[in-house]
């Protein structure tokens, strides 16, 4: 009985020692997920500058020097319209993957770049595209690190910034603003491509303005453009009407007062007098009027539709190519179907030629 009583009496003291031991660590870091499938035999190198740490495979040396210069250019010119100069950020290069992409991640903060260029790209160097677009995301997220959000990082670390951004900053702003940057800081960019505007323009002019929720979250009934094509006109036109500082003040409000539940609406009302739904309707009604005025001045060549859209079914045909004087080969996709290559005749009859598949070896 004495031993049992003595063991129980020491239990609170042991808990105290454990808590005190854990509390001794004022700083610790860990990476809880990883991107890329790089071979283990890669020799990694790094270039350190004032604002970047570029980590890259040794055989990427020539492009690494150019890439670090591109990011330095973007730091000097791509931060002004959001009024934020981010702290140093790591850049990790993967040059063994064949899927073109890039990610800007927080917790831990970094940019991961996949250098293989896409086959369906536009007139823009791939490394320039990655540098301008992805670093704009760094600027967006770094400007969230202020006020109440910054105070929360002292408790939960970088996850606080990522959480506030994910919960209260819509993807249409993140991607639309990044498209604005890639267009303004280069001689190309998706904002200059007619096909990029085509989808949202056709939807607004032919079917009218959908609700904000439908435009943002998509639909199983109607085709909706992605957050890039939807967000770019919103961000760019708002900047044109209210000035670029409007977005600085709005995002600053989101960062400082996320506990107001709908900080984006409050921030927009202070800078534009409207919430996000009102801004959406105002911007796209203005664009609809401009597009209709432009269309009224155009003269169109007579044409006959080749594809047949069945009732209630959306299909998209891309990259049409004449097989002969009466047959067209195109890529077909839909909301309920994967991409396929089809051949169509002059009256719309079609036949599937090939269904591409991913091969896993």
TORBATI-68980 format. One record per residue (C-alpha): residue number from 1; x, y, z. Coordinates in nm, 2 decimals. Layout:
TORBATI-68980
+------+--------+--------+--------+
: resi :      u :      v :      w :
+------+--------+--------+--------+
:  NUM :      X :      Y :      Z :
...
+------+--------+--------+--------+
***
This chain:
TORBATI-68980
+------+--------+--------+--------+
: resi :      u :      v :      w :
+------+--------+--------+--------+
:    1 :   0.00 :   0.00 :   0.00 :
:    2 :   0.28 :   0.24 :   0.08 :
:    3 :   0.45 :   0.18 :  -0.26 :
:    4 :   0.12 :   0.24 :  -0.44 :
:    5 :   0.06 :   0.56 :  -0.25 :
:    6 :   0.41 :   0.68 :  -0.32 :
:    7 :   0.37 :   0.60 :  -0.70 :
:    8 :   0.05 :   0.80 :  -0.72 :
:    9 :   0.20 :   1.09 :  -0.53 :
:   10 :   0.49 :   1.12 :  -0.79 :
:   11 :   0.26 :   1.10 :  -1.09 :
:   12 :   0.17 :   1.48 :  -1.10 :
:   13 :   0.54 :   1.56 :  -1.06 :
:   14 :   0.63 :   1.34 :  -1.36 :
:   15 :   0.37 :   1.52 :  -1.57 :
:   16 :   0.51 :   1.85 :  -1.46 :
:   17 :   0.86 :   1.74 :  -1.57 :
:   18 :   0.73 :   1.62 :  -1.91 :
:   19 :   0.55 :   1.96 :  -1.98 :
:   20 :   0.86 :   2.15 :  -1.86 :
:   21 :   1.08 :   1.94 :  -2.09 :
:   22 :   0.86 :   2.00 :  -2.39 :
:   23 :   0.84 :   2.37 :  -2.31 :
:   24 :   1.22 :   2.41 :  -2.34 :
:   25 :   1.20 :   2.39 :  -2.72 :
:   26 :   1.14 :   2.75 :  -2.83 :
:   27 :   1.20 :   2.67 :  -3.20 :
:   28 :   1.14 :   2.36 :  -3.40 :
:   29 :   1.05 :   2.29 :  -3.77 :
:   30 :   0.93 :   2.00 :  -3.97 :
:   31 :   0.80 :   1.93 :  -4.32 :
:   32 :   0.50 :   1.71 :  -4.31 :
:   33 :   0.46 :   1.65 :  -4.68 :
:   34 :   0.68 :   1.64 :  -4.98 :
:   35 :   0.63 :   1.70 :  -5.36 :
:   36 :   0.83 :   1.55 :  -5.64 :
:   37 :   0.98 :   1.20 :  -5.70 :
:   38 :   1.34 :   1.29 :  -5.75 :
:   39 :   1.59 :   1.01 :  -5.77 :
:   40 :   1.80 :   0.96 :  -5.46 :
:   41 :   2.13 :   1.00 :  -5.65 :
:   42 :   2.07 :   1.36 :  -5.75 :
:   43 :   2.34 :   1.60 :  -5.64 :
:   44 :   2.17 :   1.91 :  -5.51 :
:   45 :   2.31 :   2.26 :  -5.52 :
:   46 :   2.19 :   2.60 :  -5.40 :
:   47 :   2.22 :   2.97 :  -5.48 :
:   48 :   2.16 :   3.21 :  -5.19 :
:   49 :   2.06 :   3.57 :  -5.25 :
:   50 :   1.91 :   3.84 :  -5.03 :
:   51 :   1.55 :   3.73 :  -5.11 :
:   52 :   1.58 :   3.37 :  -5.24 :
:   53 :   1.74 :   3.04 :  -5.18 :
:   54 :   1.73 :   2.83 :  -5.50 :
:   55 :   1.77 :   2.46 :  -5.45 :
:   56 :   1.83 :   2.27 :  -5.78 :
:   57 :   1.99 :   1.96 :  -5.93 :
:   58 :   2.35 :   2.00 :  -6.03 :
:   59 :   2.27 :   1.94 :  -6.40 :
:   60 :   2.03 :   2.24 :  -6.39 :
:   61 :   2.32 :   2.48 :  -6.33 :
:   62 :   2.29 :   2.69 :  -6.65 :
:   63 :   1.92 :   2.75 :  -6.61 :
:   64 :   1.95 :   2.80 :  -6.24 :
:   65 :   2.15 :   3.12 :  -6.29 :
:   66 :   1.88 :   3.25 :  -6.53 :
:   67 :   1.60 :   3.15 :  -6.30 :
:   68 :   1.74 :   3.33 :  -6.00 :
:   69 :   1.77 :   3.64 :  -6.21 :
:   70 :   1.41 :   3.61 :  -6.32 :
:   71 :   1.29 :   3.59 :  -5.96 :
:   72 :   1.50 :   3.89 :  -5.87 :
:   73 :   1.34 :   4.09 :  -6.15 :
:   74 :   0.99 :   3.98 :  -6.03 :
:   75 :   1.08 :   4.08 :  -5.67 :
:   76 :   1.17 :   4.43 :  -5.79 :
:   77 :   0.87 :   4.48 :  -6.01 :
:   78 :   0.60 :   4.23 :  -5.91 :
:   79 :   0.54 :   4.34 :  -5.55 :
:   80 :   0.44 :   4.70 :  -5.60 :
:   81 :   0.06 :   4.66 :  -5.67 :
:   82 :   0.01 :   4.46 :  -5.35 :
:   83 :   0.23 :   4.68 :  -5.13 :
:   84 :   0.43 :   4.39 :  -4.98 :
:   85 :   0.80 :   4.29 :  -4.99 :
:   86 :   0.81 :   3.92 :  -4.88 :
:   87 :   1.08 :   3.77 :  -4.67 :
:   88 :   1.33 :   3.52 :  -4.81 :
:   89 :   1.17 :   3.22 :  -4.97 :
:   90 :   1.32 :   2.88 :  -5.08 :
:   91 :   1.27 :   2.78 :  -5.45 :
:   92 :   1.29 :   2.40 :  -5.52 :
:   93 :   1.35 :   2.29 :  -5.87 :
:   94 :   1.24 :   1.95 :  -6.00 :
:   95 :   1.37 :   1.87 :  -6.35 :
:   96 :   1.30 :   1.50 :  -6.37 :
:   97 :   0.92 :   1.52 :  -6.40 :
:   98 :   0.73 :   1.54 :  -6.73 :
:   99 :   0.41 :   1.70 :  -6.59 :
:  100 :   0.44 :   2.08 :  -6.61 :
:  101 :   0.33 :   2.25 :  -6.29 :
:  102 :   0.43 :   2.46 :  -5.99 :
:  103 :   0.32 :   2.51 :  -5.63 :
:  104 :   0.34 :   2.79 :  -5.39 :
:  105 :   0.30 :   2.64 :  -5.04 :
:  106 :   0.29 :   2.77 :  -4.69 :
:  107 :   0.40 :   2.56 :  -4.39 :
:  108 :   0.68 :   2.54 :  -4.46 :
:  109 :   0.70 :   2.84 :  -4.70 :
:  110 :   0.84 :   2.75 :  -5.04 :
:  111 :   0.79 :   2.74 :  -5.42 :
:  112 :   0.82 :   2.41 :  -5.60 :
:  113 :   0.89 :   2.43 :  -5.97 :
:  114 :   0.85 :   2.16 :  -6.24 :
:  115 :   1.05 :   2.27 :  -6.53 :
:  116 :   0.92 :   2.06 :  -6.82 :
:  117 :   0.72 :   2.30 :  -7.03 :
:  118 :   0.36 :   2.21 :  -7.14 :
:  119 :   0.29 :   2.12 :  -7.50 :
:  120 :  -0.02 :   2.35 :  -7.52 :
:  121 :   0.14 :   2.66 :  -7.39 :
:  122 :   0.12 :   3.01 :  -7.54 :
:  123 :   0.40 :   3.25 :  -7.64 :
:  124 :   0.56 :   3.27 :  -7.30 :
:  125 :   0.89 :   3.12 :  -7.18 :
:  126 :   0.80 :   2.85 :  -6.93 :
:  127 :   1.06 :   2.96 :  -6.66 :
:  128 :   0.94 :   3.32 :  -6.70 :
:  129 :   0.58 :   3.21 :  -6.65 :
:  130 :   0.67 :   3.01 :  -6.34 :
:  131 :   0.87 :   3.29 :  -6.18 :
:  132 :   0.61 :   3.57 :  -6.24 :
:  133 :   0.30 :   3.37 :  -6.16 :
:  134 :   0.42 :   3.17 :  -5.86 :
:  135 :   0.60 :   3.45 :  -5.69 :
:  136 :   0.28 :   3.66 :  -5.71 :
:  137 :   0.13 :   3.39 :  -5.48 :
:  138 :   0.41 :   3.44 :  -5.24 :
:  139 :   0.33 :   3.81 :  -5.23 :
:  140 :  -0.04 :   3.74 :  -5.17 :
:  141 :   0.02 :   3.50 :  -4.88 :
:  142 :   0.30 :   3.71 :  -4.72 :
:  143 :   0.07 :   4.01 :  -4.71 :
:  144 :  -0.17 :   3.80 :  -4.50 :
:  145 :   0.10 :   3.78 :  -4.23 :
:  146 :   0.00 :   4.09 :  -4.04 :
:  147 :  -0.23 :   4.19 :  -3.76 :
:  148 :  -0.43 :   3.92 :  -3.60 :
:  149 :  -0.31 :   3.65 :  -3.84 :
:  150 :   0.05 :   3.73 :  -3.76 :
:  151 :  -0.03 :   3.70 :  -3.39 :
:  152 :  -0.17 :   3.36 :  -3.45 :
:  153 :   0.15 :   3.25 :  -3.62 :
:  154 :   0.33 :   3.28 :  -3.28 :
:  155 :   0.10 :   3.01 :  -3.15 :
:  156 :   0.05 :   2.77 :  -3.45 :
:  157 :   0.32 :   2.88 :  -3.69 :
:  158 :   0.29 :   2.92 :  -4.06 :
:  159 :  -0.03 :   2.72 :  -4.06 :
:  160 :  -0.21 :   3.03 :  -3.94 :
:  161 :  -0.13 :   3.22 :  -4.26 :
:  162 :  -0.22 :   2.93 :  -4.47 :
:  163 :  -0.55 :   2.88 :  -4.29 :
:  164 :  -0.66 :   3.24 :  -4.31 :
:  165 :  -0.57 :   3.25 :  -4.68 :
:  166 :  -0.76 :   2.93 :  -4.75 :
:  167 :  -1.07 :   3.02 :  -4.55 :
:  168 :  -1.12 :   3.38 :  -4.64 :
:  169 :  -0.93 :   3.46 :  -4.97 :
:  170 :  -1.12 :   3.32 :  -5.27 :
:  171 :  -0.92 :   3.13 :  -5.53 :
:  172 :  -1.05 :   3.36 :  -5.80 :
:  173 :  -0.86 :   3.64 :  -5.64 :
:  174 :  -0.54 :   3.44 :  -5.60 :
:  175 :  -0.53 :   3.31 :  -5.95 :
:  176 :  -0.69 :   3.62 :  -6.12 :
:  177 :  -0.44 :   3.85 :  -5.95 :
:  178 :  -0.15 :   3.62 :  -6.06 :
:  179 :  -0.27 :   3.62 :  -6.42 :
:  180 :  -0.27 :   4.01 :  -6.39 :
:  181 :   0.09 :   3.99 :  -6.28 :
:  182 :   0.20 :   3.75 :  -6.56 :
:  183 :   0.03 :   3.97 :  -6.82 :
:  184 :   0.16 :   4.31 :  -6.69 :
:  185 :   0.52 :   4.19 :  -6.63 :
:  186 :   0.58 :   4.02 :  -6.97 :
:  187 :   0.51 :   4.06 :  -7.34 :
:  188 :   0.26 :   3.77 :  -7.32 :
:  189 :   0.04 :   3.63 :  -7.04 :
:  190 :  -0.30 :   3.48 :  -7.05 :
:  191 :  -0.47 :   3.82 :  -7.02 :
:  192 :  -0.36 :   3.89 :  -7.38 :
:  193 :  -0.49 :   3.56 :  -7.53 :
:  194 :  -0.84 :   3.58 :  -7.69 :
:  195 :  -0.91 :   3.21 :  -7.62 :
:  196 :  -0.85 :   3.27 :  -7.25 :
:  197 :  -1.14 :   3.52 :  -7.24 :
:  198 :  -1.35 :   3.32 :  -7.48 :
:  199 :  -1.53 :   3.09 :  -7.23 :
:  200 :  -1.64 :   3.35 :  -6.98 :
:  201 :  -1.73 :   3.59 :  -7.26 :
:  202 :  -1.95 :   3.33 :  -7.43 :
:  203 :  -2.12 :   3.24 :  -7.11 :
:  204 :  -2.21 :   3.60 :  -7.01 :
:  205 :  -2.32 :   3.70 :  -7.36 :
:  206 :  -2.52 :   3.38 :  -7.44 :
:  207 :  -2.66 :   3.27 :  -7.11 :
:  208 :  -2.65 :   3.58 :  -6.90 :
:  209 :  -2.51 :   3.63 :  -6.55 :
:  210 :  -2.53 :   3.33 :  -6.32 :
:  211 :  -2.54 :   3.36 :  -5.95 :
:  212 :  -2.21 :   3.43 :  -5.77 :
:  213 :  -2.22 :   3.09 :  -5.60 :
:  214 :  -2.27 :   2.90 :  -5.93 :
:  215 :  -2.00 :   3.10 :  -6.09 :
:  216 :  -1.75 :   3.02 :  -5.81 :
:  217 :  -1.84 :   2.66 :  -5.72 :
:  218 :  -1.94 :   2.54 :  -6.07 :
:  219 :  -2.23 :   2.34 :  -6.20 :
:  220 :  -2.32 :   1.99 :  -6.33 :
:  221 :  -2.56 :   2.15 :  -6.57 :
:  222 :  -2.37 :   2.43 :  -6.73 :
:  223 :  -2.00 :   2.47 :  -6.82 :
:  224 :  -1.83 :   2.72 :  -6.59 :
:  225 :  -1.48 :   2.87 :  -6.66 :
:  226 :  -1.21 :   2.80 :  -6.40 :
:  227 :  -1.09 :   3.04 :  -6.13 :
:  228 :  -0.82 :   3.18 :  -6.37 :
:  229 :  -1.06 :   3.29 :  -6.64 :
:  230 :  -1.33 :   3.39 :  -6.40 :
:  231 :  -1.09 :   3.58 :  -6.16 :
:  232 :  -0.88 :   3.77 :  -6.40 :
:  233 :  -1.15 :   4.01 :  -6.53 :
:  234 :  -1.28 :   4.06 :  -6.18 :
:  235 :  -0.94 :   4.15 :  -6.03 :
:  236 :  -0.83 :   4.35 :  -6.34 :
:  237 :  -1.15 :   4.55 :  -6.38 :
:  238 :  -1.17 :   4.63 :  -6.01 :
:  239 :  -0.82 :   4.76 :  -6.02 :
:  240 :  -0.91 :   4.97 :  -6.33 :
:  241 :  -1.22 :   5.12 :  -6.16 :
:  242 :  -1.10 :   5.17 :  -5.80 :
:  243 :  -0.72 :   5.17 :  -5.83 :
:  244 :  -0.47 :   4.90 :  -5.74 :
:  245 :  -0.47 :   5.02 :  -5.37 :
:  246 :  -0.82 :   4.89 :  -5.34 :
:  247 :  -0.69 :   4.53 :  -5.33 :
:  248 :  -0.42 :   4.63 :  -5.09 :
:  249 :  -0.67 :   4.77 :  -4.84 :
:  250 :  -0.91 :   4.48 :  -4.89 :
:  251 :  -0.65 :   4.21 :  -4.83 :
:  252 :  -0.51 :   4.40 :  -4.54 :
:  253 :  -0.85 :   4.40 :  -4.37 :
:  254 :  -0.88 :   4.02 :  -4.43 :
:  255 :  -0.54 :   3.96 :  -4.26 :
:  256 :  -0.61 :   4.19 :  -3.96 :
:  257 :  -0.97 :   4.09 :  -3.89 :
:  258 :  -1.03 :   3.73 :  -4.00 :
:  259 :  -1.24 :   3.68 :  -3.69 :
:  260 :  -1.52 :   3.89 :  -3.85 :
:  261 :  -1.62 :   3.57 :  -4.03 :
:  262 :  -1.67 :   3.74 :  -4.37 :
:  263 :  -1.37 :   3.98 :  -4.37 :
:  264 :  -1.35 :   3.99 :  -4.75 :
:  265 :  -1.70 :   4.14 :  -4.77 :
:  266 :  -1.62 :   4.39 :  -4.51 :
:  267 :  -1.29 :   4.49 :  -4.68 :
:  268 :  -1.46 :   4.52 :  -5.02 :
:  269 :  -1.74 :   4.74 :  -4.87 :
:  270 :  -1.48 :   4.98 :  -4.73 :
:  271 :  -1.30 :   5.01 :  -5.07 :
:  272 :  -1.58 :   4.97 :  -5.33 :
:  273 :  -1.90 :   5.00 :  -5.14 :
:  274 :  -2.01 :   4.65 :  -5.24 :
:  275 :  -1.96 :   4.29 :  -5.11 :
:  276 :  -1.81 :   4.02 :  -5.33 :
:  277 :  -2.14 :   3.94 :  -5.49 :
:  278 :  -2.21 :   4.30 :  -5.57 :
:  279 :  -1.86 :   4.35 :  -5.72 :
:  280 :  -1.91 :   4.03 :  -5.93 :
:  281 :  -2.24 :   4.16 :  -6.08 :
:  282 :  -2.11 :   4.51 :  -6.13 :
:  283 :  -1.79 :   4.41 :  -6.31 :
:  284 :  -1.95 :   4.15 :  -6.53 :
:  285 :  -2.25 :   4.37 :  -6.63 :
:  286 :  -1.99 :   4.63 :  -6.73 :
:  287 :  -1.80 :   4.38 :  -6.94 :
:  288 :  -2.12 :   4.24 :  -7.09 :
:  289 :  -2.21 :   4.59 :  -7.21 :
:  290 :  -1.86 :   4.64 :  -7.36 :
:  291 :  -1.86 :   4.30 :  -7.53 :
:  292 :  -2.20 :   4.36 :  -7.69 :
:  293 :  -2.09 :   4.70 :  -7.81 :
:  294 :  -1.78 :   4.54 :  -7.97 :
:  295 :  -1.98 :   4.26 :  -8.12 :
:  296 :  -2.23 :   4.50 :  -8.28 :
:  297 :  -1.95 :   4.67 :  -8.47 :
:  298 :  -1.81 :   4.34 :  -8.61 :
:  299 :  -1.92 :   4.16 :  -8.93 :
:  300 :  -1.91 :   3.78 :  -8.92 :
:  301 :  -1.86 :   3.54 :  -9.20 :
:  302 :  -2.15 :   3.30 :  -9.26 :
:  303 :  -2.10 :   2.97 :  -9.09 :
:  304 :  -2.27 :   2.64 :  -9.01 :
:  305 :  -2.22 :   2.46 :  -8.68 :
:  306 :  -2.06 :   2.12 :  -8.73 :
:  307 :  -2.10 :   1.98 :  -8.38 :
:  308 :  -2.44 :   1.88 :  -8.24 :
:  309 :  -2.51 :   1.96 :  -7.87 :
:  310 :  -2.77 :   1.73 :  -7.73 :
:  311 :  -3.02 :   1.88 :  -7.48 :
:  312 :  -2.88 :   1.91 :  -7.13 :
:  313 :  -2.54 :   1.79 :  -7.23 :
:  314 :  -2.23 :   2.00 :  -7.26 :
:  315 :  -1.94 :   1.90 :  -7.49 :
:  316 :  -1.63 :   2.09 :  -7.57 :
:  317 :  -1.43 :   2.05 :  -7.89 :
:  318 :  -1.07 :   2.17 :  -7.90 :
:  319 :  -0.79 :   2.17 :  -8.16 :
:  320 :  -0.99 :   2.11 :  -8.47 :
:  321 :  -0.79 :   1.99 :  -8.77 :
:  322 :  -0.91 :   1.90 :  -9.12 :
:  323 :  -0.85 :   1.54 :  -9.22 :
:  324 :  -0.98 :   1.61 :  -9.57 :
:  325 :  -1.23 :   1.85 :  -9.73 :
:  326 :  -1.53 :   1.72 :  -9.53 :
:  327 :  -1.39 :   1.55 :  -9.21 :
:  328 :  -1.25 :   1.72 :  -8.90 :
:  329 :  -1.05 :   1.57 :  -8.62 :
:  330 :  -1.08 :   1.73 :  -8.27 :
:  331 :  -1.04 :   1.66 :  -7.90 :
:  332 :  -1.38 :   1.62 :  -7.73 :
:  333 :  -1.45 :   1.64 :  -7.36 :
:  334 :  -1.75 :   1.70 :  -7.14 :
:  335 :  -1.87 :   1.74 :  -6.78 :
:  336 :  -1.95 :   1.36 :  -6.76 :
:  337 :  -1.68 :   1.23 :  -7.00 :
:  338 :  -1.30 :   1.22 :  -7.03 :
:  339 :  -1.11 :   1.37 :  -7.32 :
:  340 :  -1.13 :   1.17 :  -7.65 :
:  341 :  -1.02 :   1.22 :  -8.01 :
:  342 :  -1.31 :   1.21 :  -8.25 :
:  343 :  -1.36 :   1.26 :  -8.62 :
:  344 :  -1.67 :   1.45 :  -8.74 :
:  345 :  -1.83 :   1.48 :  -9.09 :
:  346 :  -1.99 :   1.79 :  -9.23 :
:  347 :  -2.33 :   1.72 :  -9.07 :
:  348 :  -2.21 :   1.65 :  -8.72 :
:  349 :  -2.19 :   1.27 :  -8.71 :
:  350 :  -1.89 :   1.17 :  -8.51 :
:  351 :  -1.68 :   0.86 :  -8.43 :
:  352 :  -1.43 :   0.81 :  -8.15 :
:  353 :  -1.09 :   0.76 :  -8.28 :
:  354 :  -0.89 :   0.73 :  -7.96 :
:  355 :  -0.93 :   0.76 :  -7.59 :
:  356 :  -0.59 :   0.86 :  -7.43 :
:  357 :  -0.50 :   0.69 :  -7.11 :
:  358 :  -0.24 :   0.73 :  -6.84 :
:  359 :   0.01 :   0.45 :  -6.83 :
:  360 :   0.14 :   0.34 :  -6.49 :
:  361 :   0.45 :   0.12 :  -6.52 :
+------+--------+--------+--------+
***
